[in-house]
Amino acid sequence: MEKLKMHSPDLSQENIDKIRNLFPGCVTEARDEATGQLRLAVDFDQLRQELSDSIVEGAQERYRLDWPGKQEAVLAANLPIAKTLRPVRDQSIDFDASNNLLIEGDNLEALKVLQESFLGRVKLIYIDPPYNTGRDFIYDDDYSQGTADYLNLSGQADENGIRLVANTEANGRFHSDWLSMLYPRLRLAKNLLADDGVVFVSIDDNEVDSLRKMGSEIFGDSNFVATIVWQKVYAPKNSAKWFSEDHDFILVFAKNKEVWFPNPLPRTDEMEARYKNLDNDSRGPWKAENMTARNPYDAGVYSLTTPSGRVISGPPTGTYWRISKEKFLELDADNRIWWGKDGTNSPAVKKFLSEVSSGRTPQTLWFYNDVGHTQDAKKTLLKYVPFEHTENVLNSVKPVELLQRIVQLATKPEEGAIVLDFFSGSAPTAHAVMLQNRMDGGNRRFIGVQIAEPLPIPETKMETIFDMGRLRLTNVIEEFKAEGDEVTGFRVLKLDTSNMKDVYYRPDELKQSDLLDMVDNVKEDRTAEDLLFQVLVDWGVDLTLPIHREAVQGKTVFFVDENALVACFDKGVSEDLVKELAKREPLRVVFRDSGFISDAVKINVEQIFRQLSPTTEVKSI
């Protein structure tokens, strides 16, 4: 029976598979010097021959973004990890019914763990990463050291193992460290995007240039969409040394700009007010549009006679009528030309409100009176999070109105879009998703990822920024429910080490002292539901699908989305139980490798499913 691998995908090997599909002769087998095992590898000499003179290498000049540490950043994105997501029911709301996720943990590792469950499924990613102002903290990822060193990083991690390191301007690697932090995360995030998905990234002047180049490298320069300027403050800072900084940027990259387009924004009252009905036209309100243009147009010079009898010899000097005379006569006959109340004015074309688009094209300049400012954001945070210490109020939090605008532009109400924020902070993005769903009846879902960064001063109800976001959403949901709105909660999942003992990953290194571990390769402190979620992660099953437990022949069996996956991790699994589960014809089934009542039952499992449910995938852990 095949075992689940129980680690995140090796993206380097996946890239080799892609090369093999294009150039089969360039992929060969080589022995891994570390393990002695044969593995697939790329023959670069052969690949050079295939690509002939299209290769740039060595010291040859080329246009690209480069920095010290880039090679390690690429490695950081590709390396697999043996991590899992453990359910935390007591911090969740409506755990069994919810299709939203809040994940506590390092976002680089979380993105790796999510690769298979949400590959190509996320419609919108919004992130607000550290701006690298010299005062921010950034994730310090070091993959050149062993696991213990990696978690401790020369004493720079805190007692909880959180890898947060101040990136001051005195650091010679000021920009390089920031690039190395964000680059692998954006690379992994791209894999999660749907083909018609899009990424919005908030940033300021410090790294906007680096972010633009990085995004163009990862998503392709042709998939850069726009730079949005957001007016983040409502008053100038008179204490500014040079200029009062009033704005931030939001860079937008599409997975494929040919298939992603922003939704139109709702029309404003001001726009509607421009339409009148001065002649009581039965087609409703209209506005008069200029009939002249400055671009030369061969058919755009002709004389006209107004209803009052005045002859207009032609358009004003230097201009042209923007429609031909034939088209003009057609519109005039249809009462679509406005000559003024007394019929003596130059003609204008009537544009009816009923015939214009129901929305407006989004612009790249966003004012605070439309999408909020930083003080609005703080007021909203204070409304839902009762702080005991003002030092804990986040200065960089974004207004929920700003994020709601982004959700409006990038998602439609009915498509069940997944919105991901892997720097979720106090969870304004998740808040915006819930607000927009309430506004338009949508069924969008959110995934928020936040490391357990300690607050400056621990509080009674929260100790970390993750706690802050969870508390905010809890209070938002309570408010919605009190007002009679239907709202789903969220599942809290915590990133942790694998549920499996080390021997699970290195059976070829088994020693006599490990034989007892082979009896049960699951860590003692892990529950059956912990195992279930690692199986979901490993098999690439949606982590928000409904789950119910059922007692079958005295054993606890998990059913995920009815028959999408069936799991039994109890011991003493009999042949009768296997047959009972096979009769239900699940898509997938998984057992504990040490859970069968005898070796004979274990050997017969696959045969039983071949007979009773031949399409079922059968695996063990």
Secondary structure, 3 states (H helix, E strand, C coil): CEECCCCCCCHHHHHHHHHHHHCHHHEEEEECCCCCCEEEEECHHHHHHHHHHHCCCCCCCCCCCCCCCHHHHHHHHHCCCCEEEEECHHHCECCCCCCCEEEECCHHHHHHHCCCCCCCCEEEEEECCCCCCCCCEEECCCCCCCHHHHHHHHHCCCCCCCCEEECCCCCCCHHHHHHHHHHHHHHHHHHHEEEEEEEEEEECCCCHHHHHHHHHHHHCHHHEEEEEEEECCCCCCCCCCCCCCCEEEEEEEECCCCCCCCCCEECCHHHHHCCECCCCCCCCCEEEEECEECCCCCCCCCCEECCCCCEECCCCCCCEECCCHHHHHHHHHCCCEECCCCCCCCCEEEEEHHHCCCEECCCCEECHHHHCCHHHHHHHHHHHCCCCCHHHCCCCCCCHHHHHHHHHHHCCHHHCCEEEECCCCCCHHHHHHHHHHHHHCCCCEEEEEECCCECCCCCCCCCEHHHHHHHHHHHHHHHHHHCCCCCCCEEEEEEEECCECHHHCCHHHCCHHHHHHHHCCECCCCCHHHHHHHHHHHHCCCCCCCEEEEEECCEEEEEECCCCEEEECCCCECHHHHHHHHHCCCCEEEECCCCECCHHHHHHHHHHHHHHCCCCEEEEC
